[in-house]
Amino acid sequence: MVAQLDIEEIKRRLRLVRRELNISQREAATKAHISKSVLEKYESRENQRIPNTRQLFQLAEAYDVSVDYLLVRDKVAEVASPH
C-alpha cells in the first residue's frame, strides 16, 4: 500500500528548513535552480501543489536534507550524504 502524501507537512518542512538556514525565498530558489514564484507556491498554505521529483531533489540538495525528510518519510532532518 502506498502512503498518502501529507501536503501540508511537506509545505511546512519546506518553510521550516529554509528558515532554519536563515535564507530568503529568493536565495533558496536560486540555490535550488527554480524560480522564486514557484518556491512561493510550494510554501503557500493555499496552494495544493508540491514540487515535482526533479525540484524535490534540487531543494533537498540546496537545503542539505534528504528527499525522504521533505516527503515526511523521515521524522528528523538528516543531512544528505556527500556526493
DOPA-274705 format. One record per residue: chain; x, y, z of N, C-alpha, C, O in turn; residue in three letters; residue number from 1. Coordinates in nm, 4 decimals. Example, Ala and Ser with C-alpha at 12.3 -4.5 7.8 and 13.67 -1.06 7.14 Angstrom:
<sites>
site cadena:A&n_c1:1.3190&n_c2:-0.5690&n_c3:0.7800&ca_c1:1.2300&ca_c2:-0.4500&ca_c3:0.7800&c_c1:1.3200&c_c2:-0.3300&c_c3:0.7800&o_c1:1.4236&o_c2:-0.3319&o_c3:0.8465&residuo:Ala&num:1
site cadena:A&n_c1:1.2850&n_c2:-0.2250&n_c3:0.7080&ca_c1:1.3670&ca_c2:-0.1060&ca_c3:0.7140&c_c1:1.2900&c_c2:0.0030&c_c3:0.7870&o_c1:1.3409&o_c2:0.1138&o_c3:0.8039&residuo:Ser&num:2
</sites>
This chain:
<sites>
site cadena:A&n_c1:0.0838&n_c2:-0.1188&n_c3:0.0000&ca_c1:0.0000&ca_c2:0.0000&ca_c3:0.0000&c_c1:0.0882&c_c2:0.1251&c_c3:0.0000&o_c1:0.1840&o_c2:0.1340&o_c3:0.0768&residuo:Met&num:1
site cadena:A&n_c1:0.0562&n_c2:0.2194&n_c3:-0.0846&ca_c1:0.1325&ca_c2:0.3431&ca_c3:-0.0950&c_c1:0.0778&c_c2:0.4443&c_c3:0.0056&o_c1:-0.0428&o_c2:0.4681&o_c3:0.0124&residuo:Val&num:2
site cadena:A&n_c1:0.1674&n_c2:0.5027&n_c3:0.0825&ca_c1:0.1266&ca_c2:0.6027&ca_c3:0.1813&c_c1:0.0848&c_c2:0.7316&c_c3:0.1114&o_c1:0.1455&o_c2:0.7723&o_c3:0.0123&residuo:Ala&num:3
site cadena:A&n_c1:-0.0182&n_c2:0.7942&n_c3:0.1635&ca_c1:-0.0652&ca_c2:0.9218&ca_c3:0.1108&c_c1:0.0294&c_c2:1.0322&c_c3:0.1560&o_c1:0.0727&o_c2:1.0349&o_c3:0.2712&residuo:Gln&num:4
site cadena:A&n_c1:0.0608&n_c2:1.1229&n_c3:0.0646&ca_c1:0.1484&ca_c2:1.2345&ca_c3:0.0998&c_c1:0.0739&c_c2:1.3359&c_c3:0.1857&o_c1:-0.0418&o_c2:1.3684&o_c3:0.1590&residuo:Leu&num:5
site cadena:A&n_c1:0.1403&n_c2:1.3846&n_c3:0.2875&ca_c1:0.0853&ca_c2:1.4895&ca_c3:0.3732&c_c1:0.1333&c_c2:1.6235&c_c3:0.3173&o_c1:0.2385&o_c2:1.6744&o_c3:0.3557&residuo:Asp&num:6
site cadena:A&n_c1:0.0541&n_c2:1.6789&n_c3:0.2262&ca_c1:0.0931&ca_c2:1.8004&ca_c3:0.1551&c_c1:0.1220&c_c2:1.9159&c_c3:0.2509&o_c1:0.2190&o_c2:1.9894&o_c3:0.2324&residuo:Ile&num:7
site cadena:A&n_c1:0.0394&n_c2:1.9317&n_c3:0.3514&ca_c1:0.0609&ca_c2:2.0422&ca_c3:0.4461&c_c1:0.1926&c_c2:2.0262&c_c3:0.5218&o_c1:0.2609&o_c2:2.1251&o_c3:0.5482&residuo:Glu&num:8
site cadena:A&n_c1:0.2286&n_c2:1.9038&n_c3:0.5567&ca_c1:0.3541&ca_c2:1.8816&ca_c3:0.6277&c_c1:0.4733&c_c2:1.9027&c_c3:0.5345&o_c1:0.5767&o_c2:1.9537&o_c3:0.5777&residuo:Glu&num:9
site cadena:A&n_c1:0.4607&n_c2:1.8649&n_c3:0.4089&ca_c1:0.5673&ca_c2:1.8901&ca_c3:0.3120&c_c1:0.5909&c_c2:2.0405&c_c3:0.3018&o_c1:0.7054&o_c2:2.0856&o_c3:0.3052&residuo:Ile&num:10
site cadena:A&n_c1:0.4851&n_c2:2.1172&n_c3:0.2897&ca_c1:0.4959&ca_c2:2.2629&ca_c3:0.2800&c_c1:0.5585&c_c2:2.3210&c_c3:0.4071&o_c1:0.6430&o_c2:2.4103&o_c3:0.4008&residuo:Lys&num:11
site cadena:A&n_c1:0.5158&n_c2:2.2688&n_c3:0.5226&ca_c1:0.5687&ca_c2:2.3162&ca_c3:0.6500&c_c1:0.7192&c_c2:2.2890&c_c3:0.6572&o_c1:0.7956&o_c2:2.3743&o_c3:0.7025&residuo:Arg&num:12
site cadena:A&n_c1:0.7612&n_c2:2.1719&n_c3:0.6133&ca_c1:0.9031&ca_c2:2.1377&ca_c3:0.6184&c_c1:0.9845&c_c2:2.2229&c_c3:0.5213&o_c1:1.0969&o_c2:2.2620&o_c3:0.5528&residuo:Arg&num:13
site cadena:A&n_c1:0.9295&n_c2:2.2516&n_c3:0.4051&ca_c1:0.9998&ca_c2:2.3400&ca_c3:0.3112&c_c1:1.0236&c_c2:2.4764&c_c3:0.3744&o_c1:1.1328&o_c2:2.5322&o_c3:0.3634&residuo:Leu&num:14
site cadena:A&n_c1:0.9211&n_c2:2.5302&n_c3:0.4406&ca_c1:0.9356&ca_c2:2.6606&ca_c3:0.5076&c_c1:1.0334&c_c2:2.6505&c_c3:0.6241&o_c1:1.1209&o_c2:2.7355&o_c3:0.6400&residuo:Arg&num:15
site cadena:A&n_c1:1.0181&n_c2:2.5464&n_c3:0.7052&ca_c1:1.0989&ca_c2:2.5292&ca_c3:0.8258&c_c1:1.2475&c_c2:2.5185&c_c3:0.7938&o_c1:1.3292&o_c2:2.5884&o_c3:0.8538&residuo:Leu&num:16
site cadena:A&n_c1:1.2824&n_c2:2.4328&n_c3:0.7010&ca_c1:1.4243&ca_c2:2.4134&ca_c3:0.6681&c_c1:1.4842&c_c2:2.5417&c_c3:0.6124&o_c1:1.5956&o_c2:2.5795&o_c3:0.6488&residuo:Val&num:17
site cadena:A&n_c1:1.4107&n_c2:2.6089&n_c3:0.5241&ca_c1:1.4627&ca_c2:2.7345&ca_c3:0.4676&c_c1:1.4850&c_c2:2.8368&c_c3:0.5784&o_c1:1.5872&o_c2:2.9053&o_c3:0.5808&residuo:Arg&num:18
site cadena:A&n_c1:1.3896&n_c2:2.8466&n_c3:0.6693&ca_c1:1.4033&ca_c2:2.9442&ca_c3:0.7790&c_c1:1.5168&c_c2:2.9064&c_c3:0.8731&o_c1:1.5877&o_c2:2.9940&o_c3:0.9226&residuo:Arg&num:19
site cadena:A&n_c1:1.5348&n_c2:2.7765&n_c3:0.8985&ca_c1:1.6452&ca_c2:2.7328&ca_c3:0.9838&c_c1:1.7803&c_c2:2.7670&c_c3:0.9213&o_c1:1.8776&o_c2:2.7938&o_c3:0.9919&residuo:Glu&num:20
site cadena:A&n_c1:1.7850&n_c2:2.7659&n_c3:0.7888&ca_c1:1.9075&ca_c2:2.8045&ca_c3:0.7188&c_c1:1.9225&c_c2:2.9566&c_c3:0.7119&o_c1:2.0260&o_c2:3.0088&o_c3:0.6705&residuo:Leu&num:21
site cadena:A&n_c1:1.8160&n_c2:3.0261&n_c3:0.7536&ca_c1:1.8149&ca_c2:3.1719&ca_c3:0.7557&c_c1:1.8415&c_c2:3.2307&c_c3:0.6170&o_c1:1.9223&o_c2:3.3221&o_c3:0.6011&residuo:Asn&num:22
site cadena:A&n_c1:1.7716&n_c2:3.1759&n_c3:0.5173&ca_c1:1.7838&ca_c2:3.2290&ca_c3:0.3814&c_c1:1.6458&c_c2:3.2678&c_c3:0.3295&o_c1:1.5446&o_c2:3.2093&o_c3:0.3682&residuo:Ile&num:23
site cadena:A&n_c1:1.6435&n_c2:3.3656&n_c3:0.2431&ca_c1:1.5177&ca_c2:3.4140&ca_c3:0.1852&c_c1:1.4669&c_c2:3.3161&c_c3:0.0798&o_c1:1.5394&o_c2:3.2264&o_c3:0.0367&residuo:Ser&num:24
site cadena:A&n_c1:1.3428&n_c2:3.3342&n_c3:0.0394&ca_c1:1.2886&ca_c2:3.2524&ca_c3:-0.0687&c_c1:1.3698&c_c2:3.2729&c_c3:-0.1964&o_c1:1.3947&o_c2:3.1779&o_c3:-0.2707&residuo:Gln&num:25
site cadena:A&n_c1:1.4101&n_c2:3.3948&n_c3:-0.2212&ca_c1:1.4902&ca_c2:3.4232&ca_c3:-0.3412&c_c1:1.6225&c_c2:3.3465&c_c3:-0.3376&o_c1:1.6614&o_c2:3.2841&o_c3:-0.4363&residuo:Arg&num:26
site cadena:A&n_c1:1.6916&n_c2:3.3518&n_c3:-0.2224&ca_c1:1.8181&ca_c2:3.2796&ca_c3:-0.2098&c_c1:1.7978&c_c2:3.1285&c_c3:-0.2252&o_c1:1.8753&o_c2:3.0614&o_c3:-0.2932&residuo:Glu&num:27
site cadena:A&n_c1:1.6937&n_c2:3.0765&n_c3:-0.1620&ca_c1:1.6659&ca_c2:2.9327&ca_c3:-0.1697&c_c1:1.6334&c_c2:2.8917&c_c3:-0.3126&o_c1:1.6818&o_c2:2.7893&o_c3:-0.3607&residuo:Ala&num:28
site cadena:A&n_c1:1.5523&n_c2:2.9707&n_c3:-0.3796&ca_c1:1.5151&ca_c2:2.9398&ca_c3:-0.5184&c_c1:1.6384&c_c2:2.9406&c_c3:-0.6078&o_c1:1.6529&o_c2:2.8548&o_c3:-0.6949&residuo:Ala&num:29
site cadena:A&n_c1:1.7262&n_c2:3.0363&n_c3:-0.5867&ca_c1:1.8493&ca_c2:3.0430&ca_c3:-0.6661&c_c1:1.9356&c_c2:2.9195&c_c3:-0.6415&o_c1:1.9871&o_c2:2.8596&o_c3:-0.7359&residuo:Thr&num:30
site cadena:A&n_c1:1.9514&n_c2:2.8813&n_c3:-0.5139&ca_c1:2.0317&ca_c2:2.7624&ca_c3:-0.4801&c_c1:1.9723&c_c2:2.6359&c_c3:-0.5408&o_c1:2.0456&o_c2:2.5452&o_c3:-0.5802&residuo:Lys&num:31
site cadena:A&n_c1:1.8387&n_c2:2.6297&n_c3:-0.5484&ca_c1:1.7705&ca_c2:2.5095&ca_c3:-0.5974&c_c1:1.7455&c_c2:2.5140&c_c3:-0.7482&o_c1:1.6920&o_c2:2.4192&o_c3:-0.8056&residuo:Ala&num:32
site cadena:A&n_c1:1.7847&n_c2:2.6248&n_c3:-0.8118&ca_c1:1.7666&ca_c2:2.6413&ca_c3:-0.9564&c_c1:1.6188&c_c2:2.6349&c_c3:-0.9981&o_c1:1.5825&o_c2:2.5735&o_c3:-1.0985&residuo:His&num:33
site cadena:A&n_c1:1.5352&n_c2:2.7011&n_c3:-0.9166&ca_c1:1.3933&ca_c2:2.7164&ca_c3:-0.9512&c_c1:1.3589&c_c2:2.8635&c_c3:-0.9345&o_c1:1.4365&o_c2:2.9396&o_c3:-0.8766&residuo:Ile&num:34
site cadena:A&n_c1:1.2436&n_c2:2.9033&n_c3:-0.9846&ca_c1:1.2060&ca_c2:3.0442&ca_c3:-0.9710&c_c1:1.1497&c_c2:3.0715&c_c3:-0.8316&o_c1:1.0964&o_c2:2.9822&o_c3:-0.7657&residuo:Ser&num:35
site cadena:A&n_c1:1.1626&n_c2:3.1948&n_c3:-0.7890&ca_c1:1.1099&ca_c2:3.2357&ca_c3:-0.6585&c_c1:0.9595&c_c2:3.2155&c_c3:-0.6540&o_c1:0.9062&o_c2:3.1721&o_c3:-0.5519&residuo:Lys&num:36
site cadena:A&n_c1:0.8898&n_c2:3.2464&n_c3:-0.7634&ca_c1:0.7432&ca_c2:3.2320&ca_c3:-0.7637&c_c1:0.7015&c_c2:3.0857&c_c3:-0.7481&o_c1:0.5995&o_c2:3.0568&o_c3:-0.6855&residuo:Ser&num:37
site cadena:A&n_c1:0.7790&n_c2:2.9941&n_c3:-0.8042&ca_c1:0.7489&ca_c2:2.8515&ca_c3:-0.7878&c_c1:0.7679&c_c2:2.8111&c_c3:-0.6420&o_c1:0.6837&o_c2:2.7410&o_c3:-0.5858&residuo:Val&num:38
site cadena:A&n_c1:0.8772&n_c2:2.8545&n_c3:-0.5807&ca_c1:0.9009&ca_c2:2.8227&ca_c3:-0.4399&c_c1:0.7914&c_c2:2.8827&c_c3:-0.3521&o_c1:0.7451&o_c2:2.8179&o_c3:-0.2583&residuo:Leu&num:39
site cadena:A&n_c1:0.7497&n_c2:3.0051&n_c3:-0.3814&ca_c1:0.6407&ca_c2:3.0676&ca_c3:-0.3053&c_c1:0.5156&c_c2:2.9800&c_c3:-0.3104&o_c1:0.4484&o_c2:2.9619&o_c3:-0.2088&residuo:Glu&num:40
site cadena:A&n_c1:0.4843&n_c2:2.9258&n_c3:-0.4277&ca_c1:0.3664&ca_c2:2.8390&ca_c3:-0.4413&c_c1:0.3816&c_c2:2.7124&c_c3:-0.3577&o_c1:0.2865&o_c2:2.6679&o_c3:-0.2935&residuo:Lys&num:41
site cadena:A&n_c1:0.5009&n_c2:2.6549&n_c3:-0.3589&ca_c1:0.5227&ca_c2:2.5324&ca_c3:-0.2827&c_c1:0.5144&c_c2:2.5558&c_c3:-0.1324&o_c1:0.4748&o_c2:2.4661&o_c3:-0.0580&residuo:Tyr&num:42
site cadena:A&n_c1:0.5508&n_c2:2.6736&n_c3:-0.0877&ca_c1:0.5440&ca_c2:2.7042&ca_c3:0.0554&c_c1:0.4071&c_c2:2.7576&c_c3:0.0979&o_c1:0.3775&o_c2:2.7626&o_c3:0.2173&residuo:Glu&num:43
site cadena:A&n_c1:0.3253&n_c2:2.7966&n_c3:0.0040&ca_c1:0.1962&ca_c2:2.8582&ca_c3:0.0339&c_c1:0.0964&c_c2:2.7573&c_c3:0.0918&o_c1:0.0838&o_c2:2.6453&o_c3:0.0423&residuo:Ser&num:44
site cadena:A&n_c1:0.0275&n_c2:2.7982&n_c3:0.1950&ca_c1:-0.0752&ca_c2:2.7123&ca_c3:0.2550&c_c1:-0.1982&c_c2:2.7000&c_c3:0.1655&o_c1:-0.2723&o_c2:2.6022&o_c3:0.1753&residuo:Arg&num:45
site cadena:A&n_c1:-0.2202&n_c2:2.7974&n_c3:0.0791&ca_c1:-0.3392&ca_c2:2.7986&ca_c3:-0.0059&c_c1:-0.3243&c_c2:2.7067&c_c3:-0.1273&o_c1:-0.4232&o_c2:2.6524&o_c3:-0.1767&residuo:Glu&num:46
site cadena:A&n_c1:-0.2033&n_c2:2.6896&n_c3:-0.1743&ca_c1:-0.1787&ca_c2:2.6117&ca_c3:-0.2947&c_c1:-0.1600&c_c2:2.4653&c_c3:-0.2576&o_c1:-0.0942&o_c2:2.4354&o_c3:-0.1579&residuo:Asn&num:47
site cadena:A&n_c1:-0.2155&n_c2:2.3744&n_c3:-0.3346&ca_c1:-0.2040&ca_c2:2.2315&ca_c3:-0.3054&c_c1:-0.0988&c_c2:2.1604&c_c3:-0.3911&o_c1:-0.0948&o_c2:2.0374&o_c3:-0.3945&residuo:Gln&num:48
site cadena:A&n_c1:-0.0144&n_c2:2.2361&n_c3:-0.4597&ca_c1:0.0920&ca_c2:2.1763&ca_c3:-0.5410&c_c1:0.2159&c_c2:2.1500&c_c3:-0.4558&o_c1:0.2463&o_c2:2.2237&o_c3:-0.3620&residuo:Arg&num:49
site cadena:A&n_c1:0.2857&n_c2:2.0437&n_c3:-0.4912&ca_c1:0.4136&ca_c2:2.0150&ca_c3:-0.4286&c_c1:0.5182&c_c2:2.0036&c_c3:-0.5391&o_c1:0.4831&o_c2:1.9857&o_c3:-0.6557&residuo:Ile&num:50
site cadena:A&n_c1:0.6450&n_c2:2.0138&n_c3:-0.5041&ca_c1:0.7497&ca_c2:2.0069&ca_c3:-0.6057&c_c1:0.7473&c_c2:1.8741&c_c3:-0.6816&o_c1:0.7133&o_c2:1.7697&o_c3:-0.6259&residuo:Pro&num:51
site cadena:A&n_c1:0.7838&n_c2:1.8802&n_c3:-0.8088&ca_c1:0.7968&ca_c2:1.7560&ca_c3:-0.8846&c_c1:0.9265&c_c2:1.6871&c_c3:-0.8405&o_c1:1.0018&o_c2:1.7416&o_c3:-0.7598&residuo:Asn&num:52
site cadena:A&n_c1:0.9514&n_c2:1.5701&n_c3:-0.8927&ca_c1:1.0665&ca_c2:1.4905&ca_c3:-0.8495&c_c1:1.1982&c_c2:1.5659&c_c3:-0.8654&o_c1:1.2789&o_c2:1.5700&o_c3:-0.7725&residuo:Thr&num:53
site cadena:A&n_c1:1.2200&n_c2:1.6249&n_c3:-0.9810&ca_c1:1.3450&ca_c2:1.6978&ca_c3:-1.0049&c_c1:1.3607&c_c2:1.8120&c_c3:-0.9047&o_c1:1.4683&o_c2:1.8314&o_c3:-0.8480&residuo:Arg&num:54
site cadena:A&n_c1:1.2525&n_c2:1.8876&n_c3:-0.8832&ca_c1:1.2585&ca_c2:2.0009&ca_c3:-0.7906&c_c1:1.2780&c_c2:1.9546&c_c3:-0.6459&o_c1:1.3456&o_c2:2.0218&o_c3:-0.5681&residuo:Gln&num:55
site cadena:A&n_c1:1.2193&n_c2:1.8407&n_c3:-0.6097&ca_c1:1.2410&ca_c2:1.7874&ca_c3:-0.4746&c_c1:1.3894&c_c2:1.7579&c_c3:-0.4516&o_c1:1.4449&o_c2:1.7911&o_c3:-0.3468&residuo:Leu&num:56
site cadena:A&n_c1:1.4522&n_c2:1.6956&n_c3:-0.5506&ca_c1:1.5952&ca_c2:1.6668&ca_c3:-0.5374&c_c1:1.6761&c_c2:1.7956&c_c3:-0.5320&o_c1:1.7716&o_c2:1.8052&o_c3:-0.4549&residuo:Phe&num:57
site cadena:A&n_c1:1.6398&n_c2:1.8941&n_c3:-0.6121&ca_c1:1.7122&ca_c2:2.0217&ca_c3:-0.6116&c_c1:1.6958&c_c2:2.0929&c_c3:-0.4771&o_c1:1.7926&o_c2:2.1465&o_c3:-0.4231&residuo:Gln&num:58
site cadena:A&n_c1:1.5738&n_c2:2.0936&n_c3:-0.4230&ca_c1:1.5512&ca_c2:2.1579&ca_c3:-0.2935&c_c1:1.6229&c_c2:2.0826&c_c3:-0.1818&o_c1:1.6834&o_c2:2.1444&o_c3:-0.0942&residuo:Leu&num:59
site cadena:A&n_c1:1.6164&n_c2:1.9500&n_c3:-0.1845&ca_c1:1.6849&ca_c2:1.8708&ca_c3:-0.0821&c_c1:1.8350&c_c2:1.8994&c_c3:-0.0852&o_c1:1.8980&o_c2:1.9143&o_c3:0.0195&residuo:Ala&num:60
site cadena:A&n_c1:1.8912&n_c2:1.9070&n_c3:-0.2045&ca_c1:2.0342&ca_c2:1.9362&ca_c3:-0.2158&c_c1:2.0646&c_c2:2.0781&c_c3:-0.1677&o_c1:2.1622&o_c2:2.0995&o_c3:-0.0958&residuo:Glu&num:61
site cadena:A&n_c1:1.9828&n_c2:2.1737&n_c3:-0.2065&ca_c1:2.0041&ca_c2:2.3129&ca_c3:-0.1650&c_c1:1.9933&c_c2:2.3277&c_c3:-0.0137&o_c1:2.0660&o_c2:2.4067&o_c3:0.0467&residuo:Ala&num:62
site cadena:A&n_c1:1.9025&n_c2:2.2517&n_c3:0.0477&ca_c1:1.8801&ca_c2:2.2613&ca_c3:0.1926&c_c1:1.9649&c_c2:2.1620&c_c3:0.2719&o_c1:1.9653&o_c2:2.1647&o_c3:0.3950&residuo:Tyr&num:63
site cadena:A&n_c1:2.0369&n_c2:2.0744&n_c3:0.2013&ca_c1:2.1211&ca_c2:1.9731&ca_c3:0.2651&c_c1:2.0408&c_c2:1.8816&c_c3:0.3570&o_c1:2.0825&o_c2:1.8516&o_c3:0.4689&residuo:Asp&num:64
site cadena:A&n_c1:1.9255&n_c2:1.8381&n_c3:0.3082&ca_c1:1.8421&ca_c2:1.7402&ca_c3:0.3776&c_c1:1.8072&c_c2:1.6299&c_c3:0.2782&o_c1:1.8324&o_c2:1.6431&o_c3:0.1584&residuo:Val&num:65
site cadena:A&n_c1:1.7499&n_c2:1.5224&n_c3:0.3279&ca_c1:1.7110&ca_c2:1.4139&ca_c3:0.2386&c_c1:1.5749&c_c2:1.4417&c_c3:0.1760&o_c1:1.4927&o_c2:1.5142&o_c3:0.2319&residuo:Ser&num:66
site cadena:A&n_c1:1.5532&n_c2:1.3831&n_c3:0.0603&ca_c1:1.4212&ca_c2:1.3914&ca_c3:-0.0036&c_c1:1.3186&c_c2:1.3249&c_c3:0.0869&o_c1:1.2058&o_c2:1.3727&o_c3:0.0988&residuo:Val&num:67
site cadena:A&n_c1:1.3571&n_c2:1.2148&n_c3:0.1509&ca_c1:1.2650&ca_c2:1.1472&ca_c3:0.2432&c_c1:1.2186&c_c2:1.2410&c_c3:0.3538&o_c1:1.1020&o_c2:1.2375&o_c3:0.3933&residuo:Asp&num:68
site cadena:A&n_c1:1.3084&n_c2:1.3243&n_c3:0.4037&ca_c1:1.2672&ca_c2:1.4208&ca_c3:0.5067&c_c1:1.1628&c_c2:1.5171&c_c3:0.4498&o_c1:1.0605&o_c2:1.5419&o_c3:0.5137&residuo:Tyr&num:69
site cadena:A&n_c1:1.1876&n_c2:1.5712&n_c3:0.3309&ca_c1:1.0920&ca_c2:1.6661&ca_c3:0.2717&c_c1:0.9578&c_c2:1.5991&c_c3:0.2438&o_c1:0.8533&o_c2:1.6634&o_c3:0.2535&residuo:Leu&num:70
site cadena:A&n_c1:0.9598&n_c2:1.4706&n_c3:0.2091&ca_c1:0.8358&ca_c2:1.3982&ca_c3:0.1797&c_c1:0.7723&c_c2:1.3366&c_c3:0.3037&o_c1:0.6770&o_c2:1.2594&o_c3:0.2932&residuo:Leu&num:71
site cadena:A&n_c1:0.8251&n_c2:1.3705&n_c3:0.4216&ca_c1:0.7710&ca_c2:1.3277&ca_c3:0.5502&c_c1:0.7839&c_c2:1.1756&c_c3:0.5679&o_c1:0.6995&o_c2:1.1116&o_c3:0.6307&residuo:Val&num:72
site cadena:A&n_c1:0.8898&n_c2:1.1205&n_c3:0.5119&ca_c1:0.9173&ca_c2:0.9784&ca_c3:0.5308&c_c1:1.0184&c_c2:0.9594&c_c3:0.6431&o_c1:1.0316&o_c2:0.8492&o_c3:0.6965&residuo:Arg&num:73
site cadena:A&n_c1:1.0898&n_c2:1.0659&n_c3:0.6795&ca_c1:1.1811&ca_c2:1.0680&ca_c3:0.7934&c_c1:1.1307&c_c2:1.1739&c_c3:0.8904&o_c1:1.0898&o_c2:1.2828&o_c3:0.8501&residuo:Asp&num:74
site cadena:A&n_c1:1.1343&n_c2:1.1403&n_c3:1.0179&ca_c1:1.0853&ca_c2:1.2358&ca_c3:1.1167&c_c1:1.1910&c_c2:1.3412&c_c3:1.1514&o_c1:1.1563&o_c2:1.4513&o_c3:1.1941&residuo:Lys&num:75
site cadena:A&n_c1:1.3186&n_c2:1.3087&n_c3:1.1337&ca_c1:1.4251&ca_c2:1.4009&ca_c3:1.1676&c_c1:1.4989&c_c2:1.4428&c_c3:1.0414&o_c1:1.5213&o_c2:1.3629&o_c3:0.9505&residuo:Val&num:76
site cadena:A&n_c1:1.5355&n_c2:1.5684&n_c3:1.0384&ca_c1:1.6129&ca_c2:1.6175&ca_c3:0.9232&c_c1:1.7500&c_c2:1.5527&c_c3:0.9283&o_c1:1.8230&o_c2:1.5665&o_c3:1.0265&residuo:Ala&num:77
site cadena:A&n_c1:1.7839&n_c2:1.4823&n_c3:0.8222&ca_c1:1.9157&ca_c2:1.4217&ca_c3:0.8126&c_c1:1.9923&c_c2:1.4922&c_c3:0.7030&o_c1:1.9384&o_c2:1.5217&o_c3:0.5963&residuo:Glu&num:78
site cadena:A&n_c1:2.1163&n_c2:1.5184&n_c3:0.7303&ca_c1:2.1998&ca_c2:1.5820&ca_c3:0.6298&c_c1:2.2178&c_c2:1.4845&c_c3:0.5145&o_c1:2.2469&o_c2:1.3666&o_c3:0.5350&residuo:Val&num:79
site cadena:A&n_c1:2.2002&n_c2:1.5346&n_c3:0.3944&ca_c1:2.2185&ca_c2:1.4495&ca_c3:0.2768&c_c1:2.3625&c_c2:1.4037&c_c3:0.2698&o_c1:2.4535&o_c2:1.4774&o_c3:0.3077&residuo:Ala&num:80
site cadena:A&n_c1:2.3837&n_c2:1.2815&n_c3:0.2213&ca_c1:2.5197&ca_c2:1.2298&ca_c3:0.2120&c_c1:2.5980&c_c2:1.3057&c_c3:0.1059&o_c1:2.5415&o_c2:1.3470&o_c3:0.0046&residuo:Ser&num:81
site cadena:A&n_c1:2.7273&n_c2:1.3244&n_c3:0.1286&ca_c1:2.8096&ca_c2:1.3970&ca_c3:0.0316&c_c1:2.8147&c_c2:1.3233&c_c3:-0.1006&o_c1:2.7995&o_c2:1.2013&o_c3:-0.1058&residuo:Pro&num:82
site cadena:A&n_c1:2.8362&n_c2:1.3986&n_c3:-0.2072&ca_c1:2.8382&ca_c2:1.3399&ca_c3:-0.3417&c_c1:2.9709&c_c2:1.2806&c_c3:-0.3722&o_c1:2.9908&o_c2:1.2268&o_c3:-0.4811&residuo:His&num:83
</sites>
